[in-house]
């Protein structure tokens, strides 16, 4: 089961009061519903690929509206897709849609009338219904952080974003080929949204995975940084030793200034240590890191002139 499916499974187990159930149904039917005409009467069909969501719609309609629609299953043949669960409501379809602020008898109302979602709990329930209907969230363990809700209508999509941003979630909108989406990218905001719509257990799992993942990334960055520093030190030390050996072969280390010769001999004896450690090992030391670095730079310059056939100053 995917992480998104786990979230939806948790949401379908929540118990809601009548007003909140109405708000949830508003979103579920507005996003997943369609109208047709049969025997001169409007027929409402609400579809979902998730059987738990279909059962939840059936129970909410039965409990709060006394409507017992017909629940059927249609098998999708293309690309072996999931089954499609369809809730068909023939009787009282127009009354139901009017009560939910979806259909005014002539056309679909793209935005929920403002007077129908006045309470905080109703807005949360509407967002829960919207997520159940067309929401998705990436698994935080294997994917980039991303949560989205799809809507066919631009006005409705903007309304969902406004609802989310009422809770400072930094929701954004964009157009898709077949509609529009409202989406979240920040991990903390996704966790806040899951908490907002009642998916507490899923939110805690998300946070646990996120913390471990972020910690692992931090450790990897530190290790990579440390490895880069070690490689830098090793490469610099290798170059220093190469130059010191060149000086020793061509003119001898005794030709160097005594202070430079001390650092040169210490580096030959301790090729693996850092500049700070080398300063503590120099005869007559300790010498500061900057002091060691200055003398090694002088040694490198001396070797460079020898390599060019010049006679450097000691």
C-alpha positions as CSV (number, residue, x, y, z in Angstrom):
1,X,0.0,0.0,0.0
2,X,1.4,3.4,-1.0
3,X,1.8,6.2,1.6
4,X,-1.0,8.2,0.0
5,X,-3.3,5.2,0.3
6,X,-2.4,4.8,4.0
7,X,-3.3,8.5,4.5
8,X,-6.7,8.0,2.8
9,X,-7.4,4.8,4.7
10,X,-6.9,6.7,8.0
11,X,-9.1,9.6,6.9
12,X,-12.0,7.2,5.9
13,X,-12.0,5.9,9.4
14,X,-12.7,9.2,11.0
15,X,-16.1,10.0,12.6
16,X,-17.6,13.4,11.7
17,X,-20.6,15.4,12.8
18,X,-23.4,16.3,10.4
19,X,-22.1,19.8,9.4
20,X,-18.6,18.5,8.9
21,X,-19.9,15.5,7.0
22,X,-21.8,17.9,4.7
23,X,-18.6,19.9,4.0
24,X,-16.7,16.7,3.3
25,X,-19.4,15.5,0.9
26,X,-19.3,18.9,-0.8
27,X,-15.7,18.3,-1.9
28,X,-16.1,14.6,-2.7
29,X,-19.1,15.1,-4.9
30,X,-17.9,18.4,-6.5
31,X,-14.6,16.8,-7.6
32,X,-15.6,13.2,-8.3
33,X,-19.3,13.6,-9.3
34,X,-21.0,13.9,-12.6
35,X,-24.5,14.5,-13.7
36,X,-26.5,12.6,-16.4
37,X,-30.2,12.5,-17.3
38,X,-32.2,9.3,-17.2
39,X,-36.0,9.2,-17.8
40,X,-36.1,13.0,-17.7
41,X,-34.5,13.1,-14.2
42,X,-31.0,14.1,-13.1
43,X,-28.8,11.2,-12.0
44,X,-25.7,11.8,-9.9
45,X,-22.7,9.4,-10.3
46,X,-19.8,9.7,-7.9
47,X,-16.8,7.6,-8.7
48,X,-13.6,6.6,-6.9
49,X,-10.8,4.0,-7.4
50,X,-10.7,3.6,-3.7
51,X,-13.3,1.3,-2.3
52,X,-13.0,2.7,1.3
53,X,-13.8,6.2,-0.1
54,X,-16.8,4.9,-2.0
55,X,-18.1,3.2,1.1
56,X,-17.6,6.4,3.2
57,X,-19.6,8.4,0.7
58,X,-22.4,5.8,0.8
59,X,-22.5,5.8,4.6
60,X,-22.4,9.6,4.9
61,X,-25.3,10.0,2.4
62,X,-27.3,7.3,4.1
63,X,-26.7,8.6,7.6
64,X,-27.1,12.3,7.1
65,X,-29.4,12.5,4.1
66,X,-31.3,9.2,4.2
67,X,-30.2,8.6,0.6
68,X,-29.2,5.0,-0.3
69,X,-27.6,5.1,-3.6
70,X,-26.6,2.1,-5.7
71,X,-22.9,1.2,-5.4
72,X,-21.4,-0.7,-8.3
73,X,-18.0,-1.7,-9.5
74,X,-16.6,-1.2,-13.0
75,X,-13.5,-3.0,-14.1
76,X,-11.1,-0.9,-16.1
77,X,-9.6,-2.8,-19.0
78,X,-6.9,-0.3,-20.2
79,X,-3.4,-0.9,-18.9
80,X,-4.8,-3.1,-16.1
81,X,-5.9,0.0,-14.0
82,X,-7.7,-0.3,-10.7
83,X,-11.5,-1.0,-10.4
84,X,-13.8,2.0,-10.5
85,X,-16.4,2.2,-7.7
86,X,-19.5,4.2,-8.7
87,X,-22.1,5.5,-6.4
88,X,-25.3,6.2,-8.3
89,X,-28.0,8.5,-6.8
90,X,-31.3,8.8,-8.8
91,X,-33.8,10.0,-6.2
92,X,-33.2,13.4,-4.6
93,X,-30.1,14.0,-6.7
94,X,-31.0,17.7,-7.5
95,X,-32.1,18.4,-3.9
96,X,-28.8,16.9,-2.6
97,X,-26.7,19.0,-5.0
98,X,-28.6,22.1,-4.2
99,X,-28.1,21.6,-0.5
100,X,-24.4,21.0,-1.0
101,X,-24.1,24.2,-3.1
102,X,-22.9,22.3,-6.2
103,X,-25.8,22.6,-8.7
104,X,-28.3,25.5,-8.9
105,X,-30.7,23.7,-11.3
106,X,-29.0,25.1,-14.4
107,X,-25.2,24.9,-14.0
108,X,-22.4,23.7,-11.8
109,X,-21.3,26.2,-9.1
110,X,-17.5,26.2,-9.3
111,X,-16.9,27.8,-5.9
112,X,-18.6,26.8,-2.7
113,X,-20.8,29.6,-1.5
114,X,-19.0,31.4,1.3
115,X,-21.9,31.1,3.8
116,X,-21.7,27.3,3.6
117,X,-18.2,27.1,5.1
118,X,-18.0,29.4,8.0
119,X,-16.6,27.2,10.8
120,X,-13.0,26.1,11.1
121,X,-14.1,22.5,11.4
122,X,-16.1,22.8,8.2
123,X,-13.1,24.1,6.2
124,X,-10.9,21.3,7.6
125,X,-13.6,18.8,6.6
126,X,-13.9,20.3,3.1
127,X,-10.1,20.0,2.6
128,X,-10.2,16.4,3.9
129,X,-12.9,15.6,1.3
130,X,-10.9,17.3,-1.4
131,X,-7.8,15.3,-0.6
132,X,-9.8,12.0,-0.5
133,X,-11.3,12.8,-3.8
134,X,-8.3,13.8,-5.8
135,X,-5.3,14.3,-3.5
136,X,-1.9,12.6,-3.5
137,X,1.2,12.8,-1.4
138,X,4.6,11.4,-2.2
139,X,6.2,8.9,0.1
140,X,8.7,11.0,2.1
141,X,11.2,8.1,2.3
142,X,11.7,7.7,-1.4
143,X,10.5,10.9,-3.1
144,X,10.8,14.6,-3.0
145,X,8.3,16.2,-0.7
146,X,5.1,16.9,-2.7
147,X,1.4,17.0,-1.9
148,X,-1.3,18.0,-4.4
149,X,-5.1,18.2,-4.9
150,X,-6.5,18.2,-8.4
151,X,-9.5,20.2,-9.6
152,X,-11.3,20.4,-12.9
153,X,-12.2,24.1,-12.4
154,X,-9.8,26.9,-12.0
155,X,-12.0,28.9,-9.6
156,X,-12.4,25.8,-7.4
157,X,-8.7,25.2,-7.5
158,X,-8.0,28.8,-6.3
159,X,-10.6,28.4,-3.5
160,X,-8.8,25.3,-2.2
161,X,-5.5,27.2,-2.2
162,X,-7.2,30.0,-0.3
163,X,-8.5,27.5,2.3
164,X,-5.0,26.0,2.7
165,X,-3.3,29.4,3.0
166,X,-5.8,30.4,5.7
167,X,-3.6,28.1,7.8
168,X,-0.3,29.6,6.4
169,X,0.5,26.5,4.4
170,X,2.1,28.4,1.4
171,X,0.0,26.5,-1.1
172,X,0.5,27.3,-4.8
173,X,-1.5,26.6,-7.9
174,X,-0.6,25.6,-11.4
175,X,-2.4,24.4,-14.5
176,X,-2.3,20.8,-15.7
177,X,-3.2,19.5,-19.2
178,X,-6.6,18.4,-18.0
179,X,-7.2,20.7,-15.1
180,X,-5.6,22.5,-12.2
181,X,-3.7,21.6,-9.0
182,X,-3.0,23.1,-5.6
183,X,0.2,21.8,-4.2
184,X,2.6,22.0,-1.3
185,X,6.4,21.4,-1.5
186,X,7.7,22.1,2.0
187,X,7.9,19.1,4.3
188,X,6.7,21.0,7.4
189,X,3.7,22.4,5.5
190,X,2.7,18.9,4.3
191,X,2.9,17.6,7.8
192,X,0.7,20.6,9.0
193,X,-1.8,19.8,6.3
194,X,-2.1,16.1,7.3
195,X,-2.6,17.2,10.8
196,X,-5.2,19.8,9.7
197,X,-7.4,17.2,7.9
198,X,-7.2,14.7,10.7
199,X,-4.5,12.3,9.5
200,X,-2.6,12.4,12.8
201,X,-1.0,8.9,12.6
202,X,0.1,9.5,9.0
203,X,1.5,12.9,10.0
204,X,3.6,11.3,12.8
205,X,4.9,8.7,10.4
206,X,5.7,11.4,7.8
207,X,7.6,13.4,10.5
208,X,9.5,10.3,11.7
209,X,10.6,9.6,8.1
210,X,11.4,13.2,7.4
211,X,13.6,13.6,10.6
212,X,15.6,10.4,9.8
213,X,15.9,11.4,6.2
214,X,17.1,14.9,7.0
215,X,19.5,13.6,9.6
216,X,20.9,11.1,7.1
217,X,21.3,13.9,4.5
218,X,23.1,16.1,7.1
219,X,25.4,13.3,8.1
220,X,26.2,12.6,4.4
221,X,26.9,16.3,3.8
222,X,29.3,16.4,6.8
223,X,31.0,13.2,5.7
224,X,31.4,14.5,2.1
225,X,32.7,17.8,3.4
226,X,35.2,16.0,5.7
227,X,36.3,13.7,2.9
228,X,36.8,16.7,0.6
229,X,38.9,18.4,3.3
230,X,41.0,15.3,3.8
231,X,41.6,14.9,0.1
232,X,42.6,18.6,-0.1
233,X,45.0,18.1,2.8
234,X,46.4,14.9,1.2
235,X,46.9,16.5,-2.2
236,X,48.6,19.6,-0.7
237,X,50.9,17.4,1.5
238,X,51.8,15.2,-1.5
239,X,52.7,18.3,-3.5
240,X,54.8,19.7,-0.6
241,X,56.7,16.4,-0.2
242,X,57.3,16.3,-3.9
243,X,58.8,19.8,-3.8
244,X,60.9,19.1,-0.7
245,X,62.4,16.0,-2.3
246,X,63.2,18.0,-5.4
247,X,65.1,20.6,-3.3
248,X,66.9,17.8,-1.5
249,X,68.0,16.1,-4.7
250,X,69.1,19.3,-6.5
251,X,70.7,21.4,-3.8
252,X,70.1,19.7,-0.4
253,X,67.8,20.9,2.4
254,X,70.8,22.5,4.1
255,X,70.7,25.2,1.5
256,X,67.3,26.3,2.9
257,X,66.8,28.9,5.5
258,X,67.0,26.9,8.9
259,X,63.3,27.6,9.7
260,X,62.3,26.4,6.3
261,X,64.5,23.3,6.6
262,X,62.9,22.4,10.0
263,X,59.4,22.5,8.5
264,X,60.6,20.6,5.4
265,X,62.2,17.7,7.5
266,X,59.0,17.6,9.7
267,X,56.8,17.3,6.6
268,X,59.0,14.4,5.2
269,X,58.7,12.6,8.5
270,X,54.9,13.2,8.9
271,X,53.3,13.3,5.5
272,X,49.8,12.6,6.7
273,X,49.3,15.2,9.4
274,X,47.4,18.6,9.1
275,X,49.2,21.9,9.2
276,X,48.2,22.5,12.8
277,X,49.5,19.1,13.8
278,X,52.7,19.7,11.8
279,X,53.3,22.9,13.7
280,X,53.4,21.0,16.9
281,X,55.9,18.5,15.5
282,X,58.5,21.0,14.1
283,X,61.8,21.0,15.9
284,X,61.9,24.2,18.0
285,X,58.1,24.5,17.8
286,X,55.3,24.7,18.2
287,X,54.5,26.9,15.3
288,X,51.1,28.3,14.4
289,X,49.1,26.9,11.5
290,X,49.6,30.2,9.6
291,X,53.3,30.1,10.3
292,X,53.6,26.6,9.0
293,X,51.6,27.5,5.9
294,X,53.8,30.5,5.2
295,X,57.0,28.4,5.4
296,X,55.6,25.7,3.2
297,X,54.5,28.2,0.6
298,X,58.1,29.6,0.6
299,X,59.4,26.0,0.1
300,X,57.0,25.5,-2.8
301,X,58.2,28.8,-4.4
302,X,61.8,27.7,-3.9
303,X,61.2,24.4,-5.6
304,X,59.3,26.1,-8.4
305,X,62.3,28.3,-9.2
306,X,64.7,25.3,-9.1
307,X,62.4,23.5,-11.6
308,X,62.7,26.4,-13.9
309,X,66.5,26.4,-13.8
310,X,66.7,29.5,-11.7
311,X,68.9,30.1,-8.7
312,X,66.5,31.0,-5.9
313,X,67.4,33.1,-2.9
314,X,67.8,31.1,0.2
